[in-house]
């Protein structure tokens, strides 16, 4: 059995192909997002630790 799983609803799109219960292929957008970010933006958290507006 072949199963294709696609996550395109959130900020980190990804896809995986399972064949007979084993991972045949997997990909995430971050792996092929293009050129690296400028040095000035590196080191910033891309996922904040808490929701906006909370302390």
PDB file of N, H, CA, C and O in Angstrom:
ATOM      1  N   UNK A   1       0.840  -1.168   0.000  1.00  0.00           N
ATOM      2  CA  UNK A   1       0.000   0.000   0.000  1.00  0.00           C
ATOM      3  C   UNK A   1       0.891   1.240   0.000  1.00  0.00           C
ATOM      4  O   UNK A   1       1.911   1.283   0.688  1.00  0.00           O
ATOM      5  N   UNK A   2       0.502   2.231  -0.767  1.00  0.00           N
ATOM      6  H   UNK A   2      -0.327   2.196  -1.326  1.00  0.00           H
ATOM      7  CA  UNK A   2       1.239   3.495  -0.831  1.00  0.00           C
ATOM      8  C   UNK A   2       0.380   4.596  -0.235  1.00  0.00           C
ATOM      9  O   UNK A   2      -0.802   4.719  -0.554  1.00  0.00           O
ATOM     10  N   UNK A   3       0.985   5.395   0.634  1.00  0.00           N
ATOM     11  H   UNK A   3       1.945   5.295   0.893  1.00  0.00           H
ATOM     12  CA  UNK A   3       0.277   6.509   1.287  1.00  0.00           C
ATOM     13  C   UNK A   3       1.119   7.764   1.109  1.00  0.00           C
ATOM     14  O   UNK A   3       2.308   7.779   1.427  1.00  0.00           O
ATOM     15  N   UNK A   4       0.488   8.818   0.595  1.00  0.00           N
ATOM     16  H   UNK A   4      -0.478   8.806   0.337  1.00  0.00           H
ATOM     17  CA  UNK A   4       1.143  10.115   0.457  1.00  0.00           C
ATOM     18  C   UNK A   4       0.527  11.055   1.473  1.00  0.00           C
ATOM     19  O   UNK A   4      -0.674  11.324   1.423  1.00  0.00           O
ATOM     20  N   UNK A   5       1.337  11.561   2.399  1.00  0.00           N
ATOM     21  H   UNK A   5       2.312  11.343   2.441  1.00  0.00           H
ATOM     22  CA  UNK A   5       0.871  12.518   3.404  1.00  0.00           C
ATOM     23  C   UNK A   5       1.393  13.902   3.057  1.00  0.00           C
ATOM     24  O   UNK A   5       2.582  14.082   2.793  1.00  0.00           O
ATOM     25  N   UNK A   6       0.495  14.875   3.060  1.00  0.00           N
ATOM     26  H   UNK A   6      -0.470  14.729   3.275  1.00  0.00           H
ATOM     27  CA  UNK A   6       0.873  16.251   2.715  1.00  0.00           C
ATOM     28  C   UNK A   6       0.384  17.193   3.805  1.00  0.00           C
ATOM     29  O   UNK A   6      -0.784  17.145   4.190  1.00  0.00           O
ATOM     30  N   UNK A   7       1.263  18.042   4.299  1.00  0.00           N
ATOM     31  H   UNK A   7       2.212  18.081   3.986  1.00  0.00           H
ATOM     32  CA  UNK A   7       0.913  19.083   5.261  1.00  0.00           C
ATOM     33  C   UNK A   7       1.170  20.417   4.566  1.00  0.00           C
ATOM     34  O   UNK A   7       2.320  20.819   4.392  1.00  0.00           O
ATOM     35  N   UNK A   8       0.107  21.094   4.173  1.00  0.00           N
ATOM     36  H   UNK A   8      -0.827  20.767   4.313  1.00  0.00           H
ATOM     37  CA  UNK A   8       0.256  22.380   3.495  1.00  0.00           C
ATOM     38  C   UNK A   8      -0.565  23.470   4.164  1.00  0.00           C
ATOM     39  O   UNK A   8      -0.705  24.561   3.611  1.00  0.00           O
ATOM     40  N   UNK A   9      -1.109  23.198   5.341  1.00  0.00           N
ATOM     41  H   UNK A   9      -0.995  22.312   5.790  1.00  0.00           H
ATOM     42  CA  UNK A   9      -1.987  24.149   6.004  1.00  0.00           C
ATOM     43  C   UNK A   9      -1.263  25.062   6.979  1.00  0.00           C
ATOM     44  O   UNK A   9      -1.820  26.083   7.383  1.00  0.00           O
ATOM     45  N   UNK A  10      -0.056  24.732   7.366  1.00  0.00           N
ATOM     46  H   UNK A  10       0.397  23.903   7.038  1.00  0.00           H
ATOM     47  CA  UNK A  10       0.674  25.504   8.368  1.00  0.00           C
ATOM     48  C   UNK A  10       1.904  26.137   7.741  1.00  0.00           C
ATOM     49  O   UNK A  10       2.105  26.018   6.532  1.00  0.00           O
ATOM     50  N   UNK A  11       2.723  26.799   8.527  1.00  0.00           N
ATOM     51  H   UNK A  11       2.560  26.895   9.508  1.00  0.00           H
ATOM     52  CA  UNK A  11       3.859  27.566   8.012  1.00  0.00           C
ATOM     53  C   UNK A  11       5.046  26.704   7.592  1.00  0.00           C
ATOM     54  O   UNK A  11       5.977  27.224   6.978  1.00  0.00           O
ATOM     55  N   UNK A  12       5.049  25.415   7.897  1.00  0.00           N
ATOM     56  H   UNK A  12       4.292  24.993   8.396  1.00  0.00           H
ATOM     57  CA  UNK A  12       6.140  24.521   7.509  1.00  0.00           C
ATOM     58  C   UNK A  12       5.598  23.388   6.637  1.00  0.00           C
ATOM     59  O   UNK A  12       5.410  22.281   7.143  1.00  0.00           O
ATOM     60  N   UNK A  13       5.340  23.620   5.345  1.00  0.00           N
ATOM     61  H   UNK A  13       5.493  24.519   4.934  1.00  0.00           H
ATOM     62  CA  UNK A  13       4.798  22.567   4.496  1.00  0.00           C
ATOM     63  C   UNK A  13       5.759  21.384   4.371  1.00  0.00           C
ATOM     64  O   UNK A  13       6.978  21.555   4.360  1.00  0.00           O
ATOM     65  N   UNK A  14       5.186  20.185   4.277  1.00  0.00           N
ATOM     66  H   UNK A  14       4.196  20.046   4.286  1.00  0.00           H
ATOM     67  CA  UNK A  14       5.993  18.975   4.167  1.00  0.00           C
ATOM     68  C   UNK A  14       5.176  17.885   3.493  1.00  0.00           C
ATOM     69  O   UNK A  14       3.952  17.977   3.394  1.00  0.00           O
ATOM     70  N   UNK A  15       5.879  16.843   3.027  1.00  0.00           N
ATOM     71  H   UNK A  15       6.873  16.769   3.107  1.00  0.00           H
ATOM     72  CA  UNK A  15       5.217  15.697   2.415  1.00  0.00           C
ATOM     73  C   UNK A  15       6.030  14.447   2.723  1.00  0.00           C
ATOM     74  O   UNK A  15       7.248  14.509   2.891  1.00  0.00           O
ATOM     75  N   UNK A  16       5.338  13.306   2.796  1.00  0.00           N
ATOM     76  H   UNK A  16       4.349  13.255   2.660  1.00  0.00           H
ATOM     77  CA  UNK A  16       6.009  12.028   3.031  1.00  0.00           C
ATOM     78  C   UNK A  16       5.302  10.947   2.225  1.00  0.00           C
ATOM     79  O   UNK A  16       4.082  10.977   2.065  1.00  0.00           O
ATOM     80  N   UNK A  17       6.076   9.992   1.717  1.00  0.00           N
ATOM     81  H   UNK A  17       7.068   9.968   1.847  1.00  0.00           H
ATOM     82  CA  UNK A  17       5.542   8.856   0.985  1.00  0.00           C
ATOM     83  C   UNK A  17       5.883   7.598   1.762  1.00  0.00           C
ATOM     84  O   UNK A  17       7.052   7.317   2.024  1.00  0.00           O
ATOM     85  N   UNK A  18       4.847   6.835   2.134  1.00  0.00           N
ATOM     86  H   UNK A  18       3.897   7.064   1.921  1.00  0.00           H
ATOM     87  CA  UNK A  18       5.025   5.555   2.810  1.00  0.00           C
ATOM     88  C   UNK A  18       4.682   4.443   1.843  1.00  0.00           C
ATOM     89  O   UNK A  18       3.657   4.500   1.163  1.00  0.00           O
ATOM     90  N   UNK A  19       5.532   3.430   1.777  1.00  0.00           N
ATOM     91  H   UNK A  19       6.365   3.384   2.329  1.00  0.00           H
ATOM     92  CA  UNK A  19       5.278   2.259   0.942  1.00  0.00           C
ATOM     93  C   UNK A  19       5.354   1.036   1.842  1.00  0.00           C
ATOM     94  O   UNK A  19       6.406   0.734   2.406  1.00  0.00           O
ATOM     95  N   UNK A  20       4.244   0.342   1.971  1.00  0.00           N
ATOM     96  H   UNK A  20       3.390   0.587   1.512  1.00  0.00           H
ATOM     97  CA  UNK A  20       4.147  -0.841   2.824  1.00  0.00           C
ATOM     98  C   UNK A  20       4.614  -0.551   4.245  1.00  0.00           C
ATOM     99  O   UNK A  20       5.290  -1.378   4.856  1.00  0.00           O
ATOM    100  N   UNK A  21       4.261   0.616   4.773  1.00  0.00           N
ATOM    101  H   UNK A  21       3.712   1.288   4.276  1.00  0.00           H
ATOM    102  CA  UNK A  21       4.575   0.976   6.149  1.00  0.00           C
ATOM    103  C   UNK A  21       5.968   1.525   6.380  1.00  0.00           C
ATOM    104  O   UNK A  21       6.327   1.824   7.519  1.00  0.00           O
ATOM    105  N   UNK A  22       6.759   1.665   5.333  1.00  0.00           N
ATOM    106  H   UNK A  22       6.468   1.423   4.408  1.00  0.00           H
ATOM    107  CA  UNK A  22       8.125   2.189   5.468  1.00  0.00           C
ATOM    108  C   UNK A  22       8.235   3.509   4.722  1.00  0.00           C
ATOM    109  O   UNK A  22       7.637   3.675   3.659  1.00  0.00           O
ATOM    110  N   UNK A  23       8.996   4.451   5.272  1.00  0.00           N
ATOM    111  H   UNK A  23       9.482   4.316   6.136  1.00  0.00           H
ATOM    112  CA  UNK A  23       9.182   5.750   4.638  1.00  0.00           C
ATOM    113  C   UNK A  23      10.009   5.590   3.364  1.00  0.00           C
ATOM    114  O   UNK A  23      11.155   5.141   3.412  1.00  0.00           O
ATOM    115  N   UNK A  24       9.428   5.956   2.239  1.00  0.00           N
ATOM    116  H   UNK A  24       8.498   6.321   2.201  1.00  0.00           H
ATOM    117  CA  UNK A  24      10.133   5.885   0.960  1.00  0.00           C
ATOM    118  C   UNK A  24      10.761   7.234   0.612  1.00  0.00           C
ATOM    119  O   UNK A  24      11.833   7.287   0.010  1.00  0.00           O
ATOM    120  N   UNK A  25      10.083   8.336   0.997  1.00  0.00           N
ATOM    121  H   UNK A  25       9.212   8.293   1.486  1.00  0.00           H
ATOM    122  CA  UNK A  25      10.598   9.672   0.714  1.00  0.00           C
ATOM    123  C   UNK A  25       9.938  10.662   1.658  1.00  0.00           C
ATOM    124  O   UNK A  25       8.806  10.461   2.099  1.00  0.00           O
ATOM    125  N   UNK A  26      10.653  11.726   1.959  1.00  0.00           N
ATOM    126  H   UNK A  26      11.572  11.889   1.600  1.00  0.00           H
ATOM    127  CA  UNK A  26      10.113  12.799   2.794  1.00  0.00           C
ATOM    128  C   UNK A  26      10.793  14.102   2.403  1.00  0.00           C
ATOM    129  O   UNK A  26      11.972  14.121   2.048  1.00  0.00           O
ATOM    130  N   UNK A  27      10.032  15.193   2.472  1.00  0.00           N
ATOM    131  H   UNK A  27       9.074  15.177   2.761  1.00  0.00           H
ATOM    132  CA  UNK A  27      10.589  16.499   2.125  1.00  0.00           C
ATOM    133  C   UNK A  27       9.879  17.580   2.923  1.00  0.00           C
ATOM    134  O   UNK A  27       8.688  17.477   3.220  1.00  0.00           O
ATOM    135  N   UNK A  28      10.626  18.612   3.263  1.00  0.00           N
ATOM    136  H   UNK A  28      11.593  18.696   3.022  1.00  0.00           H
ATOM    137  CA  UNK A  28      10.077  19.777   3.960  1.00  0.00           C
ATOM    138  C   UNK A  28      10.507  21.028   3.206  1.00  0.00           C
ATOM    139  O   UNK A  28      11.564  21.037   2.574  1.00  0.00           O
ATOM    140  N   UNK A  29       9.712  22.064   3.264  1.00  0.00           N
ATOM    141  H   UNK A  29       8.854  22.056   3.777  1.00  0.00           H
ATOM    142  CA  UNK A  29      10.004  23.289   2.529  1.00  0.00           C
ATOM    143  C   UNK A  29      11.301  23.937   2.993  1.00  0.00           C
ATOM    144  O   UNK A  29      12.002  24.541   2.181  1.00  0.00           O
ATOM    145  N   UNK A  30      11.635  23.834   4.244  1.00  0.00           N
ATOM    146  H   UNK A  30      11.065  23.344   4.904  1.00  0.00           H
ATOM    147  CA  UNK A  30      12.851  24.462   4.764  1.00  0.00           C
ATOM    148  C   UNK A  30      14.099  23.884   4.101  1.00  0.00           C
ATOM    149  O   UNK A  30      15.116  24.572   4.012  1.00  0.00           O
ATOM    150  N   UNK A  31      14.045  22.652   3.641  1.00  0.00           N
ATOM    151  H   UNK A  31      13.219  22.093   3.713  1.00  0.00           H
ATOM    152  CA  UNK A  31      15.199  22.025   3.015  1.00  0.00           C
ATOM    153  C   UNK A  31      15.493  22.618   1.641  1.00  0.00           C
ATOM    154  O   UNK A  31      16.629  22.548   1.172  1.00  0.00           O
ATOM    155  N   UNK A  32      14.497  23.194   0.995  1.00  0.00           N
ATOM    156  H   UNK A  32      13.574  23.251   1.376  1.00  0.00           H
ATOM    157  CA  UNK A  32      14.710  23.748  -0.339  1.00  0.00           C
ATOM    158  C   UNK A  32      14.121  25.156  -0.442  1.00  0.00           C
ATOM    159  O   UNK A  32      13.519  25.513  -1.454  1.00  0.00           O
ATOM    160  N   UNK A  33      14.298  25.936   0.599  1.00  0.00           N
ATOM    161  H   UNK A  33      14.787  25.646   1.421  1.00  0.00           H
ATOM    162  CA  UNK A  33      13.680  27.257   0.668  1.00  0.00           C
ATOM    163  C   UNK A  33      14.440  28.321  -0.119  1.00  0.00           C
ATOM    164  O   UNK A  33      13.987  29.464  -0.185  1.00  0.00           O
ATOM    165  N   UNK A  34      15.566  27.983  -0.709  1.00  0.00           N
ATOM    166  H   UNK A  34      15.933  27.054  -0.655  1.00  0.00           H
ATOM    167  CA  UNK A  34      16.320  28.963  -1.478  1.00  0.00           C
ATOM    168  C   UNK A  34      17.604  29.365  -0.778  1.00  0.00           C
ATOM    169  O   UNK A  34      18.122  28.613   0.047  1.00  0.00           O
ATOM    170  N   UNK A  35      18.122  30.539  -1.096  1.00  0.00           N
ATOM    171  H   UNK A  35      17.701  31.151  -1.766  1.00  0.00           H
ATOM    172  CA  UNK A  35      19.401  30.965  -0.521  1.00  0.00           C
ATOM    173  C   UNK A  35      19.277  31.229   0.977  1.00  0.00           C
ATOM    174  O   UNK A  35      18.184  31.510   1.469  1.00  0.00           O
ATOM    175  N   UNK A  36      20.390  31.140   1.704  1.00  0.00           N
ATOM    176  H   UNK A  36      21.278  30.912   1.305  1.00  0.00           H
ATOM    177  CA  UNK A  36      20.340  31.381   3.147  1.00  0.00           C
ATOM    178  C   UNK A  36      19.944  32.817   3.484  1.00  0.00           C
ATOM    179  O   UNK A  36      20.115  33.730   2.677  1.00  0.00           O
ATOM    180  N   UNK A  37      19.422  32.993   4.672  1.00  0.00           N
ATOM    181  H   UNK A  37      19.284  32.251   5.327  1.00  0.00           H
ATOM    182  CA  UNK A  37      19.003  34.319   5.125  1.00  0.00           C
ATOM    183  C   UNK A  37      20.224  35.196   5.354  1.00  0.00           C
ATOM    184  O   UNK A  37      21.311  34.678   5.608  1.00  0.00           O
ATOM    185  N   UNK A  38      20.069  36.513   5.270  1.00  0.00           N
ATOM    186  H   UNK A  38      19.186  36.934   5.064  1.00  0.00           H
ATOM    187  CA  UNK A  38      21.188  37.415   5.547  1.00  0.00           C
ATOM    188  C   UNK A  38      21.686  37.223   6.983  1.00  0.00           C
ATOM    189  O   UNK A  38      20.921  36.835   7.866  1.00  0.00           O
ATOM    190  N   UNK A  39      22.965  37.496   7.205  1.00  0.00           N
ATOM    191  H   UNK A  39      23.587  37.811   6.488  1.00  0.00           H
ATOM    192  CA  UNK A  39      23.573  37.288   8.518  1.00  0.00           C
ATOM    193  C   UNK A  39      22.848  38.059   9.613  1.00  0.00           C
ATOM    194  O   UNK A  39      22.835  37.615  10.762  1.00  0.00           O
ATOM    195  N   UNK A  40      22.243  39.199   9.292  1.00  0.00           N
ATOM    196  H   UNK A  40      22.253  39.559   8.359  1.00  0.00           H
ATOM    197  CA  UNK A  40      21.578  40.013  10.304  1.00  0.00           C
ATOM    198  C   UNK A  40      20.340  39.328  10.878  1.00  0.00           C
ATOM    199  O   UNK A  40      19.923  39.661  11.987  1.00  0.00           O
ATOM    200  N   UNK A  41      19.738  38.377  10.149  1.00  0.00           N
ATOM    201  H   UNK A  41      20.077  38.107   9.248  1.00  0.00           H
ATOM    202  CA  UNK A  41      18.524  37.732  10.644  1.00  0.00           C
ATOM    203  C   UNK A  41      18.789  36.347  11.217  1.00  0.00           C
ATOM    204  O   UNK A  41      17.873  35.728  11.759  1.00  0.00           O
ATOM    205  N   UNK A  42      19.997  35.850  11.115  1.00  0.00           N
ATOM    206  H   UNK A  42      20.741  36.353  10.675  1.00  0.00           H
ATOM    207  CA  UNK A  42      20.320  34.538  11.688  1.00  0.00           C
ATOM    208  C   UNK A  42      20.331  34.622  13.201  1.00  0.00           C
ATOM    209  O   UNK A  42      20.671  35.655  13.778  1.00  0.00           O
ATOM    210  N   UNK A  43      19.961  33.540  13.825  1.00  0.00           N
ATOM    211  H   UNK A  43      19.685  32.701  13.356  1.00  0.00           H
ATOM    212  CA  UNK A  43      19.985  33.494  15.285  1.00  0.00           C
ATOM    213  C   UNK A  43      18.672  33.909  15.918  1.00  0.00           C
ATOM    214  O   UNK A  43      18.467  33.688  17.112  1.00  0.00           O
ATOM    215  N   UNK A  44      17.764  34.515  15.130  1.00  0.00           N
ATOM    216  H   UNK A  44      17.931  34.694  14.160  1.00  0.00           H
ATOM    217  CA  UNK A  44      16.450  34.846  15.676  1.00  0.00           C
ATOM    218  C   UNK A  44      15.616  33.591  15.752  1.00  0.00           C
ATOM    219  O   UNK A  44      15.729  32.711  14.899  1.00  0.00           O
ATOM    220  N   UNK A  45      14.776  33.501  16.770  1.00  0.00           N
ATOM    221  H   UNK A  45      14.683  34.216  17.463  1.00  0.00           H
ATOM    222  CA  UNK A  45      13.879  32.357  16.888  1.00  0.00           C
ATOM    223  C   UNK A  45      12.784  32.456  15.830  1.00  0.00           C
ATOM    224  O   UNK A  45      12.103  33.477  15.733  1.00  0.00           O
ATOM    225  N   UNK A  46      12.615  31.398  15.040  1.00  0.00           N
ATOM    226  H   UNK A  46      13.168  30.569  15.119  1.00  0.00           H
ATOM    227  CA  UNK A  46      11.561  31.416  14.037  1.00  0.00           C
ATOM    228  C   UNK A  46      10.228  30.997  14.637  1.00  0.00           C
ATOM    229  O   UNK A  46       9.172  31.259  14.062  1.00  0.00           O
ATOM    230  N   UNK A  47      10.277  30.343  15.801  1.00  0.00           N
ATOM    231  H   UNK A  47      11.135  30.130  16.269  1.00  0.00           H
ATOM    232  CA  UNK A  47       9.069  29.925  16.501  1.00  0.00           C
ATOM    233  C   UNK A  47       9.130  30.497  17.915  1.00  0.00           C
ATOM    234  O   UNK A  47       9.922  30.024  18.730  1.00  0.00           O
ATOM    235  N   UNK A  48       8.318  31.498  18.221  1.00  0.00           N
ATOM    236  H   UNK A  48       7.675  31.882  17.558  1.00  0.00           H
ATOM    237  CA  UNK A  48       8.383  32.086  19.559  1.00  0.00           C
ATOM    238  C   UNK A  48       7.988  31.065  20.623  1.00  0.00           C
ATOM    239  O   UNK A  48       7.183  30.169  20.367  1.00  0.00           O
ATOM    240  N   UNK A  49       8.558  31.208  21.809  1.00  0.00           N
ATOM    241  H   UNK A  49       9.212  31.936  22.016  1.00  0.00           H
ATOM    242  CA  UNK A  49       8.315  30.272  22.899  1.00  0.00           C
ATOM    243  C   UNK A  49       6.895  30.373  23.434  1.00  0.00           C
ATOM    244  O   UNK A  49       6.375  29.401  23.982  1.00  0.00           O
ATOM    245  N   UNK A  50       6.261  31.525  23.288  1.00  0.00           N
ATOM    246  H   UNK A  50       6.683  32.315  22.843  1.00  0.00           H
ATOM    247  CA  UNK A  50       4.878  31.692  23.780  1.00  0.00           C
ATOM    248  C   UNK A  50       4.054  32.449  22.759  1.00  0.00           C
ATOM    249  O   UNK A  50       4.582  33.080  21.844  1.00  0.00           O
ATOM    250  N   UNK A  51       2.765  32.370  22.938  1.00  0.00           N
ATOM    251  H   UNK A  51       2.336  31.858  23.682  1.00  0.00           H
ATOM    252  CA  UNK A  51       1.850  33.027  22.007  1.00  0.00           C
ATOM    253  C   UNK A  51       1.972  34.536  22.094  1.00  0.00           C
ATOM    254  O   UNK A  51       2.265  35.059  23.170  1.00  0.00           O
ATOM    255  N   UNK A  52       1.759  35.251  21.009  1.00  0.00           N
ATOM    256  H   UNK A  52       1.520  34.826  20.135  1.00  0.00           H
ATOM    257  CA  UNK A  52       1.828  36.707  21.049  1.00  0.00           C
ATOM    258  C   UNK A  52       0.817  37.273  22.044  1.00  0.00           C
ATOM    259  O   UNK A  52      -0.307  36.780  22.140  1.00  0.00           O
ATOM    260  N   UNK A  53       1.214  38.300  22.777  1.00  0.00           N
ATOM    261  H   UNK A  53       2.127  38.700  22.699  1.00  0.00           H
ATOM    262  CA  UNK A  53       0.337  38.955  23.727  1.00  0.00           C
ATOM    263  C   UNK A  53       0.303  38.316  25.097  1.00  0.00           C
ATOM    264  O   UNK A  53      -0.380  38.820  25.988  1.00  0.00           O
ATOM    265  N   UNK A  54       1.036  37.199  25.296  1.00  0.00           N
ATOM    266  H   UNK A  54       1.591  36.790  24.571  1.00  0.00           H
ATOM    267  CA  UNK A  54       1.078  36.559  26.613  1.00  0.00           C
ATOM    268  C   UNK A  54       2.408  36.853  27.282  1.00  0.00           C
ATOM    269  O   UNK A  54       3.389  37.182  26.615  1.00  0.00           O
ATOM    270  N   UNK A  55       2.437  36.737  28.557  1.00  0.00           N
ATOM    271  H   UNK A  55       1.640  36.469  29.099  1.00  0.00           H
ATOM    272  CA  UNK A  55       3.690  36.978  29.288  1.00  0.00           C
ATOM    273  C   UNK A  55       4.119  35.767  30.027  1.00  0.00           C
ATOM    274  O   UNK A  55       5.151  35.786  30.698  1.00  0.00           O
TER     275      UNK A  55
END
